[in-house]
Amino acid sequence: MYAVVEGEVHVVLRGQVLETVGEGGIFGELALLDDRPRSASAIASTDCKVAVIDLRRFGVLVQQTPFFAVDVMRVMAERLRRNTGQGSP
């Protein structure tokens, strides 16, 4: 998983931008959690810096800040709703 520290990253599937992730946002969380191939590509749309969050670091972050896991689940839920046409209420 990656956290955007500076700049913006486009999440792209089949040539279409699904989302632009800015500073403070995350991407790649599914591949971290289910250890399967990535479902989309990430392409820097500006100069950017990202922080790598591997499974060990993820565990440390969750232990130190339990709501970090809740934040990741909220991002996943929002993306799932958006991509299944359920959108926000």
Steps between C-alpha positions, in 0.01 A plus 500: 500500500615856444419831666536817294726739690522764226337539160231299324469149361244379246356153555442367149318195364490420128615853415229671708579704811291354782622737768758765574666447837646811660712574803393292798320246282583133455498249218596136457324391819324202340823337384646552847209333675421210266849440352363480146604684184411866483167576334605838354812702424623808683658778296648818646312796353739751662838478666421307814633319800336187633560298815510123467286321757574129498308249709740529794477881502122479462486284813713751693278789387186313606651422842612859555187660356206257490284745306750475213339164415155662509621773263634239257169309515308823432712566191436144382125527565474830312689359201284188500179703511620730223608213277179302550279799428376539855662840556460702817160534670 
